[in-house]
Amino acid sequence: MRFYEFKTIKPLTPEQSRINSLKQQKERASTALKTERERQQTAKQLGKIQQANQVLNKIRS
């Protein structure tokens, strides 16, 4: 590599660092919210399946 291909990275100011941190927290929170909604939805669907299986077993007996 040639010297002019290197790019210096300036350190972030405290304000910029705080903004980046808040953005990352927002992304983590939205991901966690999405995951929790999917988990609850799956649990609800499994409950419905189990209930339907119980009804079928009663009908068969």
MIDOSE-1310 file (N, C-alpha, C; in nm, 2 decimals, decimal comma, always signed):
residues 61
mrfy	+0,08/-0,12/+0,00/+0,00/+0,00/+0,00/+0,09/+0,12/+0,00; +0,03/+0,22/-0,06/+0,11/+0,35/-0,06/+0,06/+0,44/+0,06; +0,14/+0,53/+0,09/+0,11/+0,61/+0,21/-0,02/+0,69/+0,19; -0,05/+0,73/+0,07/-0,17/+0,82/+0,05/-0,30/+0,73/+0,05
efkt	-0,29/+0,60/+0,05/-0,40/+0,51/+0,06/-0,45/+0,50/+0,21; -0,37/+0,54/+0,30/-0,41/+0,53/+0,44/-0,50/+0,65/+0,48; -0,60/+0,62/+0,56/-0,69/+0,73/+0,60/-0,68/+0,74/+0,75; -0,66/+0,86/+0,80/-0,65/+0,88/+0,94/-0,79/+0,88/+1,00
ikpl	-0,81/+0,82/+1,11/-0,94/+0,82/+1,17/-0,93/+0,91/+1,30; -1,01/+1,01/+1,30/-1,01/+1,10/+1,41/-1,09/+1,05/+1,52; -1,05/+1,07/+1,64/-1,14/+1,02/+1,76/-1,27/+1,10/+1,76; -1,37/+1,04/+1,81/-1,50/+1,10/+1,82/-1,50/+1,20/+1,94
tpeq	-1,58/+1,31/+1,92/-1,60/+1,40/+2,03/-1,69/+1,33/+2,13; -1,70/+1,38/+2,25/-1,79/+1,32/+2,35/-1,93/+1,32/+2,30; -1,97/+1,43/+2,23/-2,11/+1,44/+2,18/-2,14/+1,33/+2,08; -2,04/+1,32/+1,99/-2,06/+1,22/+1,88/-2,06/+1,08/+1,94
srin	-1,97/+1,06/+2,03/-1,97/+0,93/+2,10/-2,10/+0,89/+2,17; -2,16/+0,99/+2,23/-2,29/+0,97/+2,30/-2,40/+0,94/+2,20; -2,40/+1,01/+2,09/-2,50/+0,99/+1,98/-2,48/+0,85/+1,93; -2,36/+0,81/+1,90/-2,34/+0,67/+1,85/-2,39/+0,57/+1,95
slkq	-2,36/+0,59/+2,07/-2,40/+0,50/+2,18/-2,55/+0,49/+2,18; -2,62/+0,60/+2,18/-2,77/+0,60/+2,18/-2,82/+0,53/+2,06; -2,76/+0,55/+1,94/-2,81/+0,48/+1,82/-2,80/+0,33/+1,84; -2,68/+0,28/+1,89/-2,66/+0,14/+1,91/-2,76/+0,09/+2,01
qker	-2,79/+0,16/+2,12/-2,89/+0,12/+2,22/-3,03/+0,10/+2,15; -3,06/+0,20/+2,07/-3,19/+0,19/+2,00/-3,20/+0,07/+1,91; -3,09/+0,04/+1,84/-3,09/-0,08/+1,75/-3,11/-0,21/+1,83; -3,03/-0,22/+1,95/-3,04/-0,33/+2,03/-3,18/-0,35/+2,09
asta	-3,24/-0,24/+2,13/-3,38/-0,24/+2,19/-3,48/-0,28/+2,08; -3,47/-0,23/+1,96/-3,57/-0,27/+1,86/-3,55/-0,42/+1,82; -3,43/-0,47/+1,82/-3,40/-0,61/+1,79/-3,46/-0,69/+1,91; -3,44/-0,65/+2,03/-3,49/-0,73/+2,14/-3,64/-0,73/+2,14
lkte	-3,71/-0,61/+2,11/-3,85/-0,61/+2,10/-3,91/-0,70/+1,99; -3,84/-0,70/+1,88/-3,89/-0,79/+1,77/-3,88/-0,94/+1,81; -3,76/-0,97/+1,87/-3,74/-1,11/+1,92/-3,85/-1,15/+2,02; -3,88/-1,06/+2,11/-3,97/-1,09/+2,22/-4,11/-1,11/+2,16
rerq	-4,15/-1,02/+2,06/-4,28/-1,04/+2,00/-4,29/-1,17/+1,93; -4,19/-1,21/+1,86/-4,19/-1,34/+1,79/-4,20/-1,45/+1,88; -4,13/-1,44/+2,00/-4,13/-1,55/+2,10/-4,27/-1,56/+2,16; -4,33/-1,45/+2,19/-4,47/-1,46/+2,24/-4,57/-1,51/+2,14
qtak	-4,55/-1,47/+2,02/-4,64/-1,52/+1,91/-4,62/-1,67/+1,89; -4,50/-1,72/+1,90/-4,47/-1,87/+1,89/-4,53/-1,94/+2,00; -4,52/-1,89/+2,12/-4,57/-1,95/+2,24/-4,73/-1,96/+2,23; -4,79/-1,85/+2,18/-4,93/-1,85/+2,17/-4,98/-1,95/+2,07
qlgk	-4,91/-1,97/+1,96/-4,94/-2,06/+1,86/-4,93/-2,21/+1,91; -4,82/-2,23/+1,98/-4,80/-2,36/+2,04/-4,91/-2,40/+2,14; -4,96/-2,30/+2,21/-5,07/-2,32/+2,31/-5,19/-2,36/+2,23; -5,22/-2,30/+2,12/-5,34/-2,33/+2,04/-5,32/-2,47/+1,98
iqqa	-5,21/-2,51/+1,94/-5,19/-2,64/+1,88/-5,21/-2,75/+1,99; -5,15/-2,72/+2,11/-5,17/-2,82/+2,22/-5,32/-2,83/+2,26; -5,39/-2,72/+2,26/-5,53/-2,72/+2,29/-5,61/-2,80/+2,18; -5,57/-2,78/+2,06/-5,64/-2,85/+1,95/-5,61/-3,00/+1,96
nqvl	-5,49/-3,04/+2,00/-5,45/-3,18/+2,01/-5,53/-3,24/+2,13; -5,55/-3,17/+2,24/-5,63/-3,22/+2,35/-5,78/-3,25/+2,30; -5,83/-3,16/+2,23/-5,97/-3,17/+2,18/-5,98/-3,30/+2,09; -5,88/-3,31/+2,00/-5,88/-3,43/+1,91/-5,87/-3,56/+1,99
nkir	-5,78/-3,56/+2,09/-5,77/-3,68/+2,17/-5,90/-3,71/+2,25; -5,97/-3,61/+2,29/-6,10/-3,64/+2,36/-6,20/-3,70/+2,26; -6,20/-3,64/+2,14/-6,29/-3,69/+2,04/-6,26/-3,83/+2,00; -6,14/-3,87/+1,99/-6,09/-4,00/+1,95/-6,12/-4,10/+2,06
s	-6,12/-4,06/+2,18/-6,14/-4,16/+2,29/-6,29/-4,19/+2,31
